[in-house]
Amino acid sequence: MTPSTNTFTERLNRAAGIVEASLQALLSDKPGPGEIARPDRLMAAMRHGALGGGKRLRPFLTIETARLLGQEGEGPLRAGCAVELLHCYSLVHDDLPSMDDDDLRRGRPTVHKAFDEATAILVGDALQTLAFEVLADPATDRDPAIRSDLVLGLARASGPGGMVGGQLLDLAAEGRYGAAELSEIDVRQLQMMKTGAILTFSVEAGAILGRADPAARENLVNYGRALGAAFQVADDILDRESSSEALGKRTGKDLEKGKATLVDLLGLEGARRECELLVESAHVSLEGFGPEADTLREAVRFVVERQV
Amino acid sequence: MTPSTNTFTERLNRAAGIVEASLQALLSDKPGPGEIARPDRLMAAMRHGALGGGKRLRPFLTIETARLLGQEGEGPLRAGCAVELLHCYSLVHDDLPSMDDDDLRRGRPTVHKAFDEATAILVGDALQTLAFEVLADPATDRDPAIRSDLVLGLARASGPGGMVGGQLLDLAAEGRYGAAELSEIDVRQLQMMKTGAILTFSVEAGAILGRADPAARENLVNYGRALGAAFQVADDILDRESSSEALGKRTGKDLEKGKATLVDLLGLEGARRECELLVESAHVSLEGFGPEADTLREAVRFVVERQV
């Protein structure tokens, strides 16, 4: 392991460590200001759902985008943690028996397995709430206009017209609510909503905190969109190719449920080509930035080449 | 029905009509700014969970508190709707099979009965998100500091140290997670978290929008706390006394589940006395206000005397 070849992974892992510590502090048993008491069981289950795993790619994107614009420290870290809390809530609810019915997540029992279903529902609910609380707190940015922008952006990315809407389309794609024959356009829209919107917002949050001008913000959002799309195509490829051991969850699952993915529609080779085009597009969006944007450039390459 | 005797009910009903129309607009199929698409099924289920029922007491409190401080119009209406969306999300999730397992709500099938369990989980998730989106939107108040305050307040009232924490304590009180013997203090804390915090915030939201000075805000929050506590004791009394027909839901349910309520701990007469003390306390908190606070004074009386 030579330092020069794994600088990106090192940065990612270092950020993950800082994010983990910050999430731990946010999920402590001690009631915050204005709170009455935090039940032990709920907090333990929230920690189970949010700590000890994941690449923390979303907070990394927020932190790196803000850094690119000269903004470092507590603000980007907190905003990144908020996005991660939102992401973790969606995983806890997606794993529920009536949803994707998963027993394992990152090789550990899912929250409803380790605790129970009612607790898992409340854990997801409370992780979502905490995400918005973290963004609205003055510790995230002293300018309330910035905080409001962050709340609004995360809400739009994760609400009925974003992530949650995408999750419903995903359930519909299994044929639960009548026959579902998805076109390429449908699959792209579903993925843009289910995973793309939050990944894009991870980048946009950094742009908001970094006071990006409208042109820079638009370029960064376009970068985030390309990265989000690349992430999902890479996920579809992984789902088709990987072994259960490597991912720590059952795979080939989309296939098993009869859900169409871009791999079905474009073939494995077509999907790989699409990934390359998206990497290219992400790089084009960053053309206005110098070498200080190299970490974001490497991030999109990482996303398409990851094996987990 | 003479107009003079039912002015309060008329005001409450008129506000409920305006709130209903506003919620309807917020829950339209048309994607909002920054949203990709809103799936029909999700929106229909969200409307099922949020429209066509309820006294809309929470938005009424927000609107009336803001009015008391000279603030009327779109802002208090939107903030009230946000609190109501949050309340509706909690009802949809509380009704789920793994939670309270209720088939009926206000005499109609609950969301998971009318749709399905996965949809109901997503409906609750999206109603929560929408609540925060509505508060952070510039249409609610042009001052971003006010909007941030509203988001922070709602999050704290509904997160792990508020409503959701209270809901977990409520499940624990059924003995799900080991024997549960609740003291009077435990029951009071559970109720303050589960229903009191959001009712209190309904009032505080009006105080925030109305730019209440610290002393007035504190008095209004104290009023909200007393009203919230009175609401819950009245609920416990109703649960013990009412017929199933009148409430549109099964009753004596707490008794059936072995959950301790204040009626168990204080007796019916003791609980009624407690209600009167809380009405008194709410009135004392409003002493600094003139006749313009009469609607809030009547609201607490309404809360303890309601039959549904």
Contacts between the chains, C-beta under 8 A, distances in Angstrom:
chain1	res1	chain2	res2	distance
A	31	B	161	4.4
A	32	B	156	6.8
A	32	B	161	6.1
A	33	B	156	7.2
A	34	B	152	7.9
A	34	B	153	7.2
A	34	B	156	3.9
A	34	B	157	7.4
A	34	B	161	7.6
A	35	B	156	5.7
A	35	B	159	7.1
A	35	B	160	7.4
A	35	B	161	2.4
A	35	B	162	6.2
A	35	B	165	7.8
A	36	B	161	5.6
A	36	B	162	6.5
A	36	B	165	7.2
A	36	B	166	8.0
A	36	B	189	6.5
A	36	B	192	5.8
A	36	B	193	5.0
A	36	B	197	6.7
A	37	B	161	6.3
A	37	B	165	6.6
A	37	B	189	6.3
A	37	B	193	7.0
A	38	B	160	4.8
A	38	B	161	5.0
A	38	B	165	5.8
A	39	B	160	7.4
A	39	B	165	5.1
A	39	B	168	4.9
A	39	B	169	5.6
A	39	B	172	7.2
A	41	B	168	6.3
A	41	B	172	6.9
A	41	B	177	6.1
A	42	B	160	5.5
A	42	B	164	7.2
A	42	B	165	5.8
A	42	B	168	4.5
A	43	B	160	6.4
A	46	B	160	6.6
A	89	B	125	7.7
A	93	B	121	5.8
A	93	B	122	7.8
A	93	B	125	6.4
A	96	B	118	7.8
A	96	B	121	6.5
A	98	B	116	7.4
A	98	B	117	3.8
A	98	B	118	4.6
A	98	B	121	6.7
A	99	B	118	5.1
A	99	B	121	6.7
A	116	B	98	7.4
A	116	B	176	7.5
A	117	B	98	3.8
A	118	B	96	7.8
A	118	B	98	4.6
A	118	B	99	5.1
A	118	B	171	5.5
A	118	B	176	7.5
A	119	B	168	6.9
A	119	B	171	7.7
A	121	B	93	5.8
A	121	B	96	6.5
A	121	B	98	6.7
A	121	B	99	6.7
A	121	B	121	6.7
A	122	B	93	7.8
A	122	B	164	5.3
A	122	B	167	6.0
A	122	B	168	5.4
A	124	B	125	7.1
A	125	B	89	7.7
A	125	B	93	6.4
A	125	B	124	7.1
A	125	B	125	7.6
A	125	B	128	6.7
A	125	B	164	5.2
A	126	B	159	5.5
A	126	B	160	4.5
A	126	B	164	4.5
A	126	B	165	7.5
A	128	B	125	6.7
A	128	B	128	5.8
A	128	B	129	7.0
A	129	B	128	7.0
A	129	B	155	5.2
A	129	B	158	5.5
A	129	B	159	3.9
A	129	B	160	7.5
A	129	B	164	6.7
A	130	B	155	7.3
A	130	B	159	5.7
A	130	B	160	7.0
A	132	B	132	4.6
A	132	B	151	5.9
A	132	B	155	5.0
A	133	B	151	7.7
A	133	B	152	6.3
A	133	B	155	3.5
A	133	B	156	6.4
A	133	B	159	6.0
A	135	B	151	7.6
A	136	B	136	8.0
A	136	B	148	5.0
A	136	B	149	8.0
A	136	B	151	3.9
A	136	B	152	4.2
A	136	B	155	6.4
A	137	B	152	6.3
A	138	B	148	7.7
A	143	B	144	7.9
A	144	B	143	7.9
A	144	B	144	4.3
A	144	B	145	4.0
A	144	B	147	7.3
A	144	B	148	4.3
A	145	B	144	4.0
A	147	B	144	7.2
A	147	B	148	4.7
A	147	B	151	7.8
A	148	B	136	5.0
A	148	B	138	7.7
A	148	B	144	4.3
A	148	B	147	4.7
A	148	B	148	5.5
A	148	B	151	7.5
A	149	B	136	8.0
A	151	B	132	5.9
A	151	B	133	7.8
A	151	B	135	7.6
A	151	B	136	3.9
A	151	B	147	7.9
A	151	B	148	7.5
A	151	B	151	5.2
A	152	B	34	7.9
A	152	B	133	6.3
A	152	B	136	4.2
A	152	B	137	6.3
A	153	B	34	7.1
A	155	B	129	5.2
A	155	B	130	7.3
A	155	B	132	5.0
A	155	B	133	3.5
A	155	B	136	6.4
A	156	B	32	6.8
A	156	B	33	7.2
A	156	B	34	3.9
A	156	B	35	5.7
A	156	B	133	6.4
A	157	B	34	7.4
A	158	B	129	5.5
A	159	B	35	7.1
A	159	B	126	5.5
A	159	B	129	3.9
A	159	B	130	5.7
A	159	B	133	6.0
A	160	B	35	7.4
A	160	B	38	4.8
A	160	B	39	7.4
A	160	B	42	5.5
A	160	B	43	6.4
A	160	B	46	6.6
A	160	B	126	4.5
A	160	B	129	7.5
A	160	B	130	7.0
A	161	B	31	4.5
A	161	B	32	6.1
A	161	B	34	7.6
A	161	B	35	2.4
A	161	B	36	5.6
A	161	B	37	6.3
A	161	B	38	5.0
A	162	B	35	6.2
A	162	B	36	6.5
A	164	B	42	7.2
A	164	B	122	5.3
A	164	B	125	5.2
A	164	B	126	4.5
A	164	B	129	6.7
A	165	B	35	7.8
A	165	B	36	7.2
A	165	B	37	6.6
A	165	B	38	5.8
A	165	B	39	5.1
A	165	B	42	5.8
A	165	B	126	7.5
A	166	B	36	7.9
A	167	B	122	5.9
A	168	B	39	4.9
A	168	B	41	6.3
A	168	B	42	4.5
A	168	B	119	6.9
A	168	B	122	5.3
A	169	B	39	5.6
A	171	B	118	5.5
A	171	B	119	7.7
A	172	B	39	7.2
A	172	B	41	6.9
A	176	B	116	7.5
A	176	B	118	7.5
A	177	B	41	6.1
A	189	B	36	6.5
A	189	B	37	6.3
A	192	B	36	5.8
A	193	B	36	5.0
A	193	B	37	7.0
A	197	B	36	6.7
